[in-house]
Amino acid sequence: MKRKPVTKILRGILFAHLGFWTVIAIFCVIYSFVDPPLTPLMLQRHLIRGYQWQKRENISLENIPPTTVRMLISIEDANYYKHFGFEWNMIKQAWRRNRDAGKIRFGASTISNQVARTIFLTTDRNWVRKYLEAQVTILMELIMSKDRMLELYLNYVEWGRGIYGIETASLQYYGKSCSQINKDQSMRLVAILSNPVDYNPSNLNNSRSASQRYRMLKRYF
């Protein structure tokens, strides 16, 4: 008799997961061809932090300079086209460091993970979001192409307060399309992704992580 409530709870958890997977899978199919009109991240930043949206401009992956794309992949996720959404060695290292810190301070996010939370979830640091993020990542990797996920990343990732996507950021900071910016300007845009809320291309030297990323890009590009 005592097993029935447990069975019901387990069945409810299973059905909740199936429902979640179904909804995400449907949106993955839709977003393989259609650009999302809005994301949870945009709503979160607007409602909680009061960021005013800048008009988001979209740009296709093929119109972004290949050098800019290579810069971003090299600094954010060098094995992006090789892995299935996760870098297990990095995850183990981050888990140990977070365990020692007693809270989530360090991440091991791939570009796929970042697309999952940017398009479908939020940036809140907690284990529930990480759990859901892993599931969304797997579904995206199964349904979407790598190029499409990268295109979504470049067009929706946060690049400043109310600034989403590289084209919007380029127009905001440089007054021209990212297809027209020079190498140094591209490096600065990519560098500030470590903390785009507090820093921009003109003051990235005030950020330790952004300035380190900028120096690395200058060394290799």
N, C-alpha and C positions, 0 to 999 in steps of 0.2 A: 504493500500500500504506500509506503514511503517513497517508492521509486517513481510513482506517477508524477508528482510535482516536478521532480528533477527531469524526467523525460519531457514534460511540457516545456520546461525552461530551455532544454537543449534543442527541442524542435523549434521553439520561437527564435532562438539564436540562429539556427540554420536558415529559417525562412527570412529572417532579417538580412542575413548575408546574401542569400539568393536574390532578394529584392534589390539590395544595393548593387550587386554585380550586374544585374539586368539593366538597371537605370544607367550605370556608368558605361556599360557596353553599348547601349543605344546611343548615348551622347558621343562615345568614341567614334562610332560609325558616322554620325552626323558631322562631327568636327573634323573628320577626315576630308570633308569637302566644303564645309561651311565654317566661316569664322564666328566664334562666339560673340554675341552682342554685348555681353557683360560677364564678369567673373566674380566669384565670391571674394577674391582679394580686393577688387575694386570697391565692392560694397562695404567690406570690412573697413578699409582705409577711409572711406567717405563717412560712414555712419559713426565709427568709433573715434577716429582721429580728426575727422573734419576736413580731410584733403579734398580740394576742389579738382574735379577731373579736367585735365587738358584734353582737347579734342584728339582722340586717338587716330593716328594715321597708319594704315596697313601697308606693308610692302612684301612682295613675294620673295621667297628665298633666292630665286635666280637673279633678282635685281640687287641683292646685297653683295658688295664686293667679296670675292672668294677669300681674299686676305683677311678681311674683317671676320668672316665666318671661322677661318682657321685660328685666328687669335682667340676668339671666344671659346672654341672647343679646347684649345691647348691649355687655357687657364682655368676653365670650368670643369672639363671632363674629357681628358685626353683619349680615353678608350670608348668614347660615346658610341662609335659605330661598331665596336667589337663586343660590348657586353649586352646582357639582357636586362638592362634597367638597374643593375646593382653592382657595386664594387665591394666584394665581400671582405677583402683585406682592410679596406678603409672603414667598413662598418664595424669590424672587430676592434680596430684601434679606437674609434669614436666611442664604442660601448664601454671599453675599459676606462677611457678618460672621463666619461660621464658618470660612471660608477664611482670613480675616485672623487669626483667633484660633488656627488650627491644630487645632481640635477642635470638636465639636458643643456649643455653649454656648447658641445662640439657636434658637428654634423659630418656626414659622409655622403652628401647628396650628389647624385648624378644629374645630368640635364633632364633625364626622364623623370626623376623624382621631383625636380623643380617644376616641370610642366604639370605634373599630377597635382601638386598643391596650388599652383598658380591658377590653373583652369578649373579645378574641381573642388578644392578644399580651401584652407587658409594657411597662414604662416605661423600660427600659434605653436609654441614649442611644448608639446606634451606627447605622451606615449599613445594616446588614442589616435591623434592625428597621424603619427608615424605608422601606426598599424593600418589605418585606412589608406594612407599614402602608398604603402607597399602593395596593397590590393589593386589600387588604381593604376599603379605603375605596370603591374603584370598585365592587366587588361589592355592598357595602351600599347604595350610592346607586342601583344598578340594581334591587335586590330589595326593599329596605325603604322604607317611607314616611319622610319627614322627621320627622313627628310621632312615629313609633315610635322612631327613632334618638334623638330628643331625650328621650323618655321613658326609654330605656335609660341615657342619659347621666345624667339626674337621679337615677336609682335605683341606679347602680353606680359613679359616679365617687368617688374617694377624698376624704373630707371630714374626715379625722383618722386617727390611728393605730388601725386596725381598724374605722374607721367608713366605711361605704359607702352612699352615697345621701342625698338631702336629707331624707327622712323620718327616717331613722336619726339623722342629724346634728341635726335639729331636736329630736327626743326626747332626745338625749344632752345637748345644750347648753341647751335651754330647757324641757325637760320637757313639751312638747306638740307636736302635729302641725304640720307646716309649713303646713297649711291654716288654722291659727289664729294664727300669729305675725304681729307687726306689721311695718310697712315697714322700720323701722330694723334689726330682727332679720334680716329678709330680706337687707338690704344687707350686713350683717356676714357672713352665711353665704356670699353670693356673693363678697365681697371676699377671703375667706381661701382661695379655690380656687387662688390663685397659689402658695400654699405651705401646704397643709392639714396637713402632717405636723408642722411646727414651730410653727404658730400656730393660734389659735382665735378665736371672736368676741370674747372678753374681752381678748385681748392683741394684737389685730391692729395696734395702733399701733406695736408693736415691729418690724413688718415694713414696709419702705419700699414694696414693691410692693402689699401688702394695704392699707395706709393710703391710698396714691394711688388705688387702685380704689374704696375706700370714699368718698373725697372726690368722685370723679367721679360715683358713684351718687347721692350726696346733692345734687349740683348739678343733675342732670337728672331725678331722681325725687322 
